[in-house]
């Protein structure tokens, strides 16, 4: 899957051929990727696959999940000039995109780490980039939520509009979905969270609740259904996540890890 991804990414940039290579023969070349801001590395696996495909030697001074600072060298490359310059933008784009997500994710993780709460990503990813972007959140320290509709059964507010009897629906689902698949129900009030637990779900997502409301759900869960997991979601930001981490939930999910990540600054320089 990685090989197919990087091949298509390069093809998008090269098009019918790099016009630079038409003018002069290739010469031996070397280059470095230098950080112009601080962050967390992600994308090494993808760049490695591209370099192998294009016969580029790469030496990593920083690897996936490792932090870097402004001025540090991330990687060194050796290849002929045609290959190096043909792949330059694709290498940088993959590193920039993934590392930017990992960098923002690490900020969230660092805030909630003292509370022992897991940070989850979501399915709010760019089309056809889900695997790549969720890999980046893992590099930042998050845990992947479901990759797709086939991973677990999540019953959201839109689904609930079509379900008359939640208990009966979940009982039937247990007979049809894989044994290992969990059932998660979205709840926006204490009452709906109670209903989901009484219907024997595995996880309740406390969606768009205030921290005080989430605490009420946690108290009810602890007293009645201690085996059920609780996830907080909605209105999660760097400013608010600590207040949710202290409520007693098991996990906090946020789409902003991906869609709010601002690009960091990396640059490739030829020697």
C-alpha positions, 0 to 999 in steps of 0.5 A, a space after each residue: 500500500 505504501 509503495 502504491 501511494 508513493 508511486 502515485 504521489 510522484 507520478 502526480 508531480 512528474 507528469 509526462 517527465 521532468 523537463 529539467 532532466 532534458 537539458 543536461 546529463 545527471 551528476 552526482 548530488 547530495 542534499 539535506 532536509 533541514 528543519 526551519 521550525 520545531 516539530 515531530 517527525 512522521 513520514 519516514 516509512 513513505 520517504 524510504 519507499 520512494 527512495 528505494 524505488 528511485 535509487 536514492 540513498 537516505 540517512 535519517 538523523 531523526 526518525 518517526 516519533 522523534 522531536 526536532 528543533 529549528 536548525 537540525 538536520 532531519 535527513 541526508 540524501 545521495 543520488 544522481 541529480 535527476 533522481 534527487 530533483 525529480 523526487 524533492 517535492 514529493 519527499 518534502 510534501 510527504 514529510 511536511 504533511 505527516 510531520 505537521 499532523 504528528 506535531 499537533 498531535 504531540 501537543 494534545 498528547 503532552 497535555 493529557 498524558 498526566 491523566 492516563 487518557 488515550 487520545 484518538 483520531 477520527 475518520 475526518 480525513 482527506 479522501 484517499 489519505 486516511 491511512 497516511 494521516 492516521 499513521 501520522 497521528 500515531 507518530 504523534 502519540 495518538 491511538 487510531 479510532 476505527 479506520 472505516 465502517 467495517 472496524 466496529 459498529 458506531 451508532 451515531 445520531 444520524 443512525 439513531 434516527 432510523 432505529 426505533 428500539 436500540 436494545 433490540 437493534 444491538 441484540 440483533 447486531 451481536 448476532 451479525 457482526 464479527 465477534 471481535 467488533 465493538 459497538 459504540 453509541 453516540 450520546 449527547 445527554 446523560 439520558 441518552 448515555 444511560 439508554 445506550 449503556 442499558 442497551 448493552 453497548 461496549 462504548 459510549 461516545 459523550 458527544 458535544 457535552 460539557 465537562 460537567 455533563 461528562 462527569 455525570 455520565 462517568 459517575 453513572 457508568 462507574 456505579 452501574 456499568 463499570 465495564 463500558 468504555 467512555 469516549 469524549 468528543 466534540 469541542 475538543 481543542 488545545 484549550 479545552 482538552 485538559 478539562 475533559 481529561 480530568 472527567 474520568 473518561 477512557 479516551 478523547 477523540 478529535 478530528 482537529 489532530 488532522 484538519 487543524 494541523 498547520 504545516 511546519 517548515 522543512 527545507 531541502 538544500 543541495 550540498 
